[in-house]
Amino acid sequence: MQRVCFLLKVRSDRLDEYRSRHAEVWPDMQSALSSAGWHNYSLFLADDGLLVGYLETEDFDKARAAMDATEVNARWQQEMSGFFEELNGVAPDAAMVPLSEVFHLA
């Protein structure tokens, strides 16, 4: 299983709304993520807007491609794009660049 961690930056003026949107993620989005192989997916948000994402998957590129093929992901990404800084014209999910793992205690 591949462990994936990534960072994004939520705009400081939208932190509360971002938190509230994720308190009620659409059931069809949750189902699509699970079906696409996103397991133990978590998001952590710091008060300065730093967003840390973590998931486990067999293959991150395949899991991301499976989500790209869903209609619900296109809707979700469109709604979420305004929450982030420094996307440079790409969707939030396309801006997820995995960090290099340097240590893991099993």
C-alpha positions in Angstrom: 0.0 0.0 0.0 1.3 3.4 -1.0 1.1 6.2 1.6 0.6 9.6 0.1 0.9 13.0 1.9 0.4 16.4 0.2 0.1 20.0 1.1 -2.2 22.7 -0.2 -2.9 26.2 1.1 -6.5 27.3 1.9 -7.2 31.0 1.7 -7.3 32.5 5.2 -10.6 34.3 4.5 -12.3 31.0 3.7 -11.1 28.7 6.5 -14.4 28.4 8.4 -16.3 27.7 5.2 -13.8 25.1 4.1 -14.1 23.4 7.5 -17.9 23.4 7.3 -18.0 22.1 3.7 -15.9 19.1 4.8 -18.2 18.4 7.8 -20.7 17.2 5.2 -18.9 15.8 2.1 -21.4 14.6 -0.4 -22.1 10.9 0.0 -21.6 10.3 -3.8 -18.1 12.0 -3.5 -17.2 9.7 -0.6 -18.4 6.7 -2.5 -16.4 7.7 -5.6 -13.2 8.2 -3.5 -13.6 4.8 -1.9 -14.3 3.1 -5.3 -11.3 4.8 -6.8 -9.0 3.3 -4.2 -8.6 6.3 -1.8 -8.3 4.7 1.7 -7.7 6.2 5.1 -8.1 9.6 3.4 -7.7 12.5 5.9 -7.4 16.3 5.7 -5.8 18.4 8.5 -6.1 22.2 8.4 -3.9 24.6 10.4 -5.1 28.0 11.5 -2.8 29.6 8.9 -4.5 27.7 6.0 -1.9 25.0 5.6 -3.8 21.9 4.5 -2.2 18.5 5.0 -3.7 15.6 3.1 -3.0 11.9 3.7 -4.3 8.8 2.0 -3.3 5.2 1.4 -3.8 3.6 -2.0 -2.4 0.9 -4.2 -1.3 3.4 -6.9 -1.8 7.1 -6.5 -1.7 7.9 -10.2 -4.4 5.3 -10.9 -6.5 6.4 -8.0 -6.3 10.0 -9.1 -7.2 9.0 -12.7 -10.1 7.0 -11.5 -11.4 10.1 -9.7 -10.8 12.3 -12.7 -13.2 10.1 -14.7 -16.1 10.7 -12.3 -18.7 13.4 -12.8 -19.0 14.0 -9.0 -15.3 14.9 -8.8 -15.6 17.5 -11.6 -18.4 19.2 -9.6 -16.5 19.0 -6.3 -13.3 20.4 -7.7 -15.2 23.3 -9.4 -16.8 24.1 -6.1 -13.6 23.8 -4.1 -11.2 25.6 -6.4 -12.0 29.1 -4.9 -10.8 28.0 -1.5 -7.2 27.6 -2.4 -4.2 29.8 -2.9 -1.5 29.3 -5.6 -3.3 26.8 -7.8 -2.0 28.5 -11.0 -5.0 27.5 -13.0 -5.1 23.8 -12.1 -7.8 22.0 -10.1 -7.1 21.4 -6.4 -6.8 17.6 -7.0 -4.3 18.2 -9.8 -2.2 20.4 -7.5 -1.7 17.5 -5.0 2.0 16.8 -5.2 3.0 14.0 -3.0 5.8 14.6 -0.4 8.7 12.2 -0.2 8.4 9.9 2.7 11.6 9.9 4.7 10.6 7.7 7.7 7.8 5.3 8.6 7.4 3.3 11.9 5.4 0.2 11.2 
